[in-house]
Amino acid sequence: MLNFKHFLANVTLAAAMVGACGQAAATPLGYHVDIDTATLGTGPAFLDLYFLGLDGATAATATVDHLTGAFDGAPDLTGAVTGGAPDPFVFGNAGGGGDLLQAIQLGGKFSFDVSFMMAPGDTGTTFGWALFDTTHYLGADGDLGDLFLQPDAAPGGQVLVAAPTTRVNRLTAVPEPSTAALMLVALLALSALRARGARRA
């Protein structure tokens, strides 16, 4: 009977871990972006982050933090965006949205995290990022990447990703903290059960 209890506990924990992994894969609303400008030469350029809401867009926010790289001065904020490093920048989509324009020096690496919150509705908002100098886009013919928020989609499909991985650009989905915490608790509980079983054997 004791072995059956251990078996049942292990099966339950394994199911919780699989469920947590599935949730992490299905509902990422946070992303990490890496930009490597080593192949683009040197000199001044601009990194542009924007959050563009269409007319009637469902209320949404994009929070950008851990913005790192070789920056030239403070960013220029336009529209519905507030904050400043080291604190996060918070973009809203009211009134068309907001834009962050940051002067940079090419040749190094840049990165940031972005996460979203959105109310239910049927009209979305776009978050995008691009590099350019005074004459043209860099690293791509337009945006390096776009994340299209689709609040009316089923969980797991609420963010449509259009951000190809290139030598310059890489996007990684980040699971929500609650999902990561659930997985950690399941792993710790499984380890404790195994240790207790080993002591009794």
C-alpha positions as CSV (number, residue, x, y, z in Angstrom):
1,M,0.0,0.0,0.0
2,L,2.9,2.4,0.8
3,N,4.5,1.8,-2.6
4,F,1.2,2.5,-4.3
5,K,0.9,5.9,-2.4
6,H,4.4,6.8,-3.5
7,F,3.6,5.8,-7.1
8,L,0.4,7.8,-7.1
9,A,2.2,10.9,-5.6
10,N,4.9,10.7,-8.2
11,V,2.3,10.4,-11.0
12,T,0.4,13.4,-9.7
13,L,3.6,15.5,-9.5
14,A,4.7,14.4,-13.0
15,A,1.3,15.4,-14.3
16,A,1.6,18.8,-12.6
17,M,5.1,19.3,-14.1
18,V,3.9,18.4,-17.6
19,G,0.9,20.7,-17.2
20,A,3.2,23.5,-16.1
21,C,5.6,22.9,-19.1
22,G,2.6,22.9,-21.4
23,Q,1.3,26.2,-20.0
24,A,4.8,27.7,-20.3
25,A,5.0,26.7,-23.9
26,A,1.4,27.7,-24.7
27,T,1.0,31.1,-23.1
28,P,4.2,33.2,-23.2
29,L,3.3,36.9,-22.8
30,G,6.9,37.9,-22.1
31,Y,9.8,37.9,-24.4
32,H,13.6,38.6,-24.3
33,V,15.1,40.3,-27.4
34,D,18.9,40.2,-28.2
35,I,20.3,42.4,-30.9
36,D,23.9,42.0,-32.1
37,T,25.2,44.9,-34.2
38,A,28.7,43.5,-34.7
39,T,28.1,42.8,-38.4
40,L,26.7,46.3,-39.0
41,G,29.9,48.3,-38.7
42,T,30.5,51.1,-36.2
43,G,29.1,54.6,-35.7
44,P,25.9,56.2,-34.5
45,A,22.5,54.8,-35.1
46,F,19.0,54.5,-33.5
47,L,17.1,51.8,-31.7
48,D,13.3,52.3,-32.0
49,L,10.8,50.6,-29.8
50,Y,7.1,51.3,-30.4
51,F,3.7,50.2,-29.3
52,L,1.0,51.1,-31.9
53,G,-2.7,50.8,-31.1
54,L,-5.3,50.9,-33.9
55,D,-8.5,52.9,-33.5
56,G,-10.7,51.1,-31.0
57,A,-7.8,48.9,-29.8
58,T,-8.4,47.0,-26.6
59,A,-6.6,48.6,-23.6
60,A,-3.1,47.1,-23.4
61,T,0.3,47.9,-22.0
62,A,3.9,46.8,-22.9
63,T,6.5,46.9,-20.2
64,V,10.1,47.1,-21.3
65,D,12.9,46.5,-18.8
66,H,16.5,45.4,-18.6
67,L,17.3,47.6,-21.6
68,T,21.1,47.3,-22.1
69,G,23.7,48.3,-24.6
70,A,26.0,51.2,-25.7
71,F,23.5,54.1,-25.5
72,D,24.2,57.7,-26.3
73,G,22.2,59.7,-23.7
74,A,18.7,59.3,-22.6
75,P,15.9,58.0,-24.9
76,D,13.4,60.3,-26.6
77,L,9.9,59.3,-25.5
78,T,6.8,60.2,-27.6
79,G,3.1,59.5,-26.9
80,A,1.9,57.1,-24.3
81,V,5.2,55.9,-22.8
82,T,6.7,56.6,-19.4
83,G,9.6,55.6,-17.3
84,G,13.4,55.6,-17.5
85,A,16.3,53.4,-16.9
86,P,17.0,51.7,-14.5
87,D,13.2,51.6,-14.0
88,P,11.0,49.9,-16.7
89,F,9.4,51.8,-19.6
90,V,5.7,51.4,-19.7
91,F,3.9,51.8,-23.1
92,G,0.2,52.3,-23.4
93,N,-1.9,52.1,-26.5
94,A,-4.3,55.0,-25.7
95,G,-4.2,57.8,-28.3
96,G,-2.3,55.7,-30.8
97,G,0.4,54.4,-28.5
98,G,4.0,55.4,-27.7
99,D,7.5,55.4,-29.1
100,L,11.0,55.1,-27.6
101,L,13.9,56.3,-29.7
102,Q,17.3,55.6,-28.3
103,A,20.6,56.8,-29.9
104,I,23.2,54.0,-29.9
105,Q,26.7,53.2,-31.0
106,L,26.9,50.2,-33.4
107,G,29.3,47.4,-32.9
108,G,28.0,45.9,-29.7
109,K,25.1,44.0,-28.3
110,F,21.7,45.3,-27.1
111,S,18.9,43.5,-25.3
112,F,15.6,44.1,-23.5
113,D,12.7,42.2,-22.0
114,V,9.1,43.0,-22.9
115,S,5.9,41.8,-21.3
116,F,2.3,42.5,-22.1
117,M,-1.1,43.0,-20.3
118,M,-4.3,43.3,-22.3
119,A,-8.0,43.5,-21.6
120,P,-10.5,41.3,-23.5
121,G,-11.6,42.7,-26.9
122,D,-11.3,42.2,-30.6
123,T,-8.8,44.9,-31.8
124,G,-5.1,44.4,-31.1
125,T,-1.9,46.4,-30.8
126,T,1.5,45.9,-32.3
127,F,4.9,46.1,-30.5
128,G,7.9,46.5,-32.8
129,W,11.6,47.2,-32.8
130,A,14.0,48.5,-35.5
131,L,17.5,49.8,-36.0
132,F,18.3,52.6,-38.5
133,D,20.7,55.3,-39.2
134,T,20.1,58.7,-40.9
135,T,19.5,57.0,-44.3
136,H,18.1,53.5,-44.0
137,Y,17.1,50.6,-41.8
138,L,19.8,48.3,-40.5
139,G,19.8,44.5,-40.1
140,A,16.5,44.1,-42.0
141,D,14.4,46.0,-44.6
142,G,12.1,47.4,-41.9
143,D,11.4,46.2,-38.4
144,L,13.7,43.6,-36.9
145,G,10.6,42.1,-35.2
146,D,7.0,42.6,-34.4
147,L,4.7,41.1,-31.8
148,F,1.0,41.4,-32.7
149,L,-1.3,41.3,-29.7
150,Q,-4.6,39.5,-30.4
151,P,-6.7,39.8,-27.3
152,D,-9.6,37.8,-28.7
153,A,-7.5,34.7,-29.5
154,A,-7.5,31.6,-27.4
155,P,-4.8,31.4,-24.6
156,G,-1.5,30.5,-26.3
157,G,-2.3,32.5,-29.4
158,Q,-2.7,35.9,-28.0
159,V,0.6,37.1,-29.3
160,L,1.5,36.5,-33.0
161,V,5.3,36.6,-33.4
162,A,6.9,38.0,-36.6
163,A,10.6,38.2,-35.5
164,P,12.9,36.0,-37.6
165,T,16.1,34.9,-36.0
166,T,19.1,36.4,-37.9
167,R,22.7,37.3,-37.2
168,V,21.4,40.6,-35.8
169,N,18.1,39.6,-34.1
170,R,17.0,36.9,-31.7
171,L,13.7,36.5,-29.8
172,T,13.1,34.2,-26.8
173,A,9.8,33.5,-25.2
174,V,9.9,33.8,-21.4
175,P,7.3,31.8,-19.3
176,E,5.2,33.8,-16.8
177,P,6.6,33.8,-13.3
178,S,3.6,31.9,-11.9
179,T,4.3,29.1,-14.3
180,A,8.0,29.0,-13.4
181,A,7.1,29.0,-9.7
182,L,4.7,26.1,-10.2
183,M,7.4,24.0,-12.0
184,L,9.9,24.8,-9.2
185,V,7.5,23.7,-6.5
186,A,6.7,20.5,-8.3
187,L,10.4,19.7,-8.8
188,L,11.1,20.4,-5.1
189,A,8.2,18.2,-3.9
190,L,9.4,15.4,-6.2
191,S,12.9,15.6,-4.8
192,A,11.6,15.5,-1.3
193,L,9.5,12.4,-2.0
194,R,12.5,10.6,-3.5
195,A,14.7,11.5,-0.6
196,R,12.1,10.3,1.9
197,G,11.7,7.1,-0.1
198,A,15.5,6.5,-0.1
199,R,15.7,6.9,3.7
200,R,13.0,4.3,4.2
201,A,14.5,1.8,1.9
